[in-house]
């Protein structure tokens, strides 16, 4: 058994245990974050059953996207600059970092140009940290209304990042995100809002306990990154 396979088994067991503690017992999609890890590591994860991979940078996602034809869904979860939207739309199945109305409009424009309806998540800065990107939680209703009027995008849910704190201290952020996500369900057509993406290596168990339907995990699967 490879190290990646062993790590994946451990992560999946922890997700299942957290699901058992969650009042919703919801299905949880695991996004394996391959940022700064080699393509071979991603191939090994896919061999072990990973179906969703995430990248933070458009350049790295585009490079790996072109290297092969792995049967995966591509997620872009890092902050997206407007001048890189065209490339992001060409490769991503789900853009998780819809963090401003202007960016959503540009995603819609670029998607429409190629006849695509791009799935996106609205990223909210629920913790209020100045170092984090994201929409203001108090703008939820207005942003949802504006997003529905943009051709070329389909909002599928909400993404957030918790503070880099001890896992238990992230719980209020995740709990508020769950409440906002439930509100979003009433603002869009029935069934459209299905993804609540929250939780990473440090805090994914608390996120699942609080209702996450998607977690974004890199280090716990692939080991520490070699930053470039």
C-alpha positions in Angstrom: 0.0 0.0 0.0 1.4 3.4 -1.0 1.6 6.3 1.5 -1.0 8.2 -0.4 -3.4 5.2 -0.3 -2.8 4.8 3.4 -3.4 8.5 4.0 -6.6 8.5 1.9 -7.9 5.6 3.9 -7.3 7.4 7.1 -8.9 10.6 5.9 -12.0 8.7 4.6 -12.3 7.0 8.0 -12.2 10.4 9.8 -14.8 11.8 7.4 -17.1 8.9 8.1 -16.7 9.2 11.8 -17.5 12.9 11.6 -20.5 12.2 9.5 -21.7 9.9 12.2 -21.5 12.8 14.7 -23.2 15.2 12.4 -27.0 15.6 12.8 -27.4 15.5 9.0 -25.3 12.4 8.2 -24.8 14.1 4.8 -22.9 12.7 1.9 -19.4 14.3 1.7 -17.3 14.8 -1.4 -13.6 14.7 -0.9 -11.6 17.1 -3.0 -7.9 16.1 -3.1 -5.9 19.4 -3.3 -2.8 18.8 -5.4 -1.3 22.3 -5.1 2.5 22.0 -5.5 2.4 18.2 -5.7 3.5 16.4 -8.8 1.1 15.0 -11.4 2.2 11.4 -10.4 0.8 12.0 -6.9 -2.5 13.0 -8.4 -2.5 9.9 -10.6 -1.9 7.7 -7.5 -4.8 9.4 -5.7 -7.1 8.8 -8.7 -6.0 5.2 -8.7 -7.1 5.0 -5.1 -10.6 6.3 -6.0 -10.3 10.1 -5.8 -12.8 11.7 -8.3 -12.3 15.4 -7.5 -9.1 17.3 -7.5 -8.5 20.9 -6.5 -5.9 23.5 -7.4 -5.3 27.0 -6.0 -3.6 28.5 -9.0 -4.9 28.6 -12.6 -1.5 28.0 -14.1 -1.0 24.8 -12.2 -4.5 23.5 -12.9 -4.1 24.3 -16.6 -0.7 22.5 -16.7 -2.0 19.3 -15.1 -5.3 19.5 -17.0 -3.3 19.3 -20.3 -1.0 16.5 -19.1 -3.5 13.7 -19.3 -7.1 12.6 -19.4 -7.7 11.5 -15.9 -11.4 10.9 -15.1 -11.7 13.7 -12.5 -13.7 16.8 -11.8 -11.4 19.9 -11.6 -12.0 22.4 -8.8 -10.4 25.9 -8.7 -10.5 27.1 -5.1 -7.8 29.8 -4.9 -8.5 33.5 -5.5 -9.1 34.1 -9.2 -7.8 37.2 -10.9 -10.1 38.5 -13.7 -7.3 38.3 -16.3 -7.1 34.6 -15.7 -10.8 33.8 -15.9 -10.7 32.7 -19.5 -8.2 29.9 -18.7 -10.0 28.9 -15.6 -13.3 28.5 -17.4 -11.6 26.4 -20.0 -10.4 23.8 -17.5 -12.5 24.0 -14.3 -15.6 22.0 -13.7 -16.3 24.0 -10.5 -14.9 27.4 -9.6 -15.2 27.6 -5.8 -13.9 31.1 -5.3 -16.6 33.3 -6.7 -15.6 36.1 -4.3 -17.0 39.3 -5.9 -19.9 40.4 -8.2 -17.4 41.6 -10.8 -15.6 38.3 -10.9 -18.9 36.4 -11.2 -19.8 38.6 -14.2 -16.5 38.0 -15.9 -16.8 34.2 -15.3 -20.3 34.4 -16.9 -19.0 36.4 -19.9 -16.1 34.0 -20.6 -18.3 30.9 -20.2 -20.9 32.3 -22.5 -18.2 32.9 -25.2 -17.5 29.2 -25.4 -21.1 28.0 -24.9 -20.6 26.8 -21.3 -22.6 27.3 -18.2 -19.9 27.4 -15.5 -20.7 26.0 -12.1 -19.5 28.3 -9.3 -19.7 28.6 -5.5 -20.1 31.9 -3.8 -17.1 32.4 -1.4 -18.0 34.4 1.7 -15.5 35.8 4.2 -17.5 34.7 7.2 -14.6 35.1 9.7 -14.2 38.8 8.6 -10.4 38.5 8.4 -8.8 41.2 6.3 -6.3 38.7 4.9 -9.1 36.6 3.3 -11.0 37.1 0.1 -14.8 36.7 0.0 -18.1 38.3 -0.1 -19.6 40.0 2.9 -22.1 37.7 4.7 -24.6 40.6 5.1 -24.7 40.9 1.3 -26.0 37.3 0.9 -29.5 38.2 -0.5 -28.2 40.9 -2.9 -25.4 38.8 -4.2 -27.6 35.8 -4.8 -30.1 38.0 -6.7 -27.3 39.5 -8.8 -25.8 36.1 -9.6 -29.1 34.7 -10.9 -29.1 37.5 -13.5 -25.7 36.6 -14.9 -25.8 34.4 -18.0 -23.2 31.7 -18.2 -22.9 30.8 -14.5 -24.8 28.4 -12.3 -24.4 28.9 -8.5 -24.2 25.6 -6.8 -23.5 26.6 -3.3 -21.2 28.3 -0.8 -17.5 28.1 0.1 -15.7 29.5 3.1 -12.4 29.3 4.9 -12.2 29.3 8.6 -9.5 31.1 10.6 -6.2 29.2 11.2 -7.1 28.4 14.7 -7.5 25.3 16.8 -10.2 23.2 15.1 -12.8 23.6 17.8 -12.5 27.4 17.4 -13.6 27.2 13.8 -17.0 25.8 14.7 -18.9 29.1 14.8 -17.7 30.0 11.3 -18.8 26.7 9.9 -22.1 26.9 11.8 -22.9 30.3 10.4 -21.9 29.1 6.9 -24.4 26.2 7.2 -27.2 28.7 8.1 -26.3 30.9 5.1 -26.3 27.9 2.8 -29.7 26.9 4.0 -30.9 30.5 3.3 -29.4 30.2 -0.3 -31.6 27.2 -0.9 -34.6 29.4 -0.6 -33.2 32.0 -3.0 -32.5 29.7 -6.0 -34.6 27.2 -7.8 -35.2 24.0 -5.9 -32.3 21.5 -6.1 -29.7 24.0 -7.5 -27.9 24.7 -4.2 -26.2 21.4 -3.2 -22.6 22.2 -2.2 -21.4 23.5 1.1 -17.6 23.5 0.7 -15.7 24.0 4.0 -13.0 22.3 5.9 -9.4 21.6 5.2 -6.7 19.3 6.7 -6.7 21.2 10.0 -10.4 21.4 10.6 -12.4 19.2 8.2 -13.8 17.0 10.9 -15.5 20.0 12.6 -16.7 21.2 9.2 -18.3 17.8 8.5 -19.9 17.8 12.0 -21.4 21.2 11.1 -22.8 20.1 7.8 -20.1 20.4 5.1 -21.0 18.4 1.9 -17.5 19.0 0.5 -14.0 19.2 2.1 -10.8 20.3 0.5 -7.8 18.3 1.8 -4.2 18.3 0.6 -1.6 17.9 3.3 -3.3 15.0 5.1 -3.3 13.1 1.8 -0.1 14.1 0.0 2.1 15.3 2.9 3.7 18.8 3.3 4.0 20.9 0.2 7.2 22.1 -1.3 6.4 25.8 -1.8 7.9 27.4 -4.9 
